[in-house]
Amino acid sequence: MKRIHILFFITLLILSACKQDVLGPAEKDNVAPGQVTNLAVVNLNGAAKISYELPADRDLLYVKALYTTKQGVKETKVSRFNSSLTVEGFGDTAAYQVSLYAVDKSENASAPVQVTVHPLTPAVKLVRDSLELSPDFGGVNVKFTNHTEESLAIIVLANDSLGQFSPIYTHYTNLRKGDFSVRNRPSVPTQFGVYVRDRWGNLSDTLIVTLTPLFEELLDRTKMKGVVLPTDAPLGHGGSIAGIFDGNTTGGHYHSSDAARMPQWFTFDMGVTAKLSRLTWFMRPGYFYSLHNPRVIEIWGSNNPSPDGSFDASWTLLTAYTQIKPSGLPEGQLSQADTDAALAGETLVFPLDIPKVRYIRFKTLKNWSNGTYVNFYELMLWGDTH
């Protein structure tokens, strides 16, 4: 019986301790901790890192910074295990005052210690100054450099259907450098604007240019059909050339058989003779930048393919292309930029001096897994048939 009483007493102690943990510190006081000392500032792009020494208070919980940017009052907190914090969200290089507080477990705050920071040029301005705009097929191409790898939005403006100069596309990125195109614009002189926004709402000024998009039109997929030549890769796993022209990026697909070897190719008739501007293919859903999706390819064109299937003088190399994963992450890992790019389709742009052709050979030199067959879900082509 004595043993039972002892066990019951121990259980009560454990429950009492758990209750105290849930409700907060066992003891509260009204004594504020000491201030942080020996402050040092390292100014960063649109931010500043502030180092300090902590007070000796045993119940110290965290350090917080309060400051005001052009976008309003902001707060940053770090635990007592840190000896520095970073204040960010500054949209210019003006001087800003930051107040630092030491806070204990009873939420008592020390008297503030004030320090002035002078942020370096923010990412929105750096990226804005790096922008390069040029005519592209059906629109405009925007190149940018983002040395800080800040998460940004690059907004493109043009006249909408009501003639209002307004945003028509937003490109989200944290990549160090890149480019993107905005299309489906007529081939007439067009005014485009571009500005940059960060996650705190800071905006750059707007770059405005007038340029004429290069003419192109989407070729009619219903006129496209496979042409089987002797050296083409055998099909397998329910794949077909028709599947990549069915208008469905998640349905019918091309799939070569296990007997295929690298390099390999398939041939199709576009149904029209065209000077091609660009080609887009869509990877297999669930396997972006992996397995048997084509990675290193060549696109060949002809108007009179040799019936023996050889790459003789009847074929012209239109372009060679290597697919690059935006994030550079290992296979099986995807960033949001990777997923967005995959859903938009992988687009290659043809050189301006290629000849008009009717027949296309899609040649894969390497897929993403170094495997023996190729698998993807849809293919689209643009060009000029006139």
Disulfide bonds with the S-S distance in Angstrom:
none
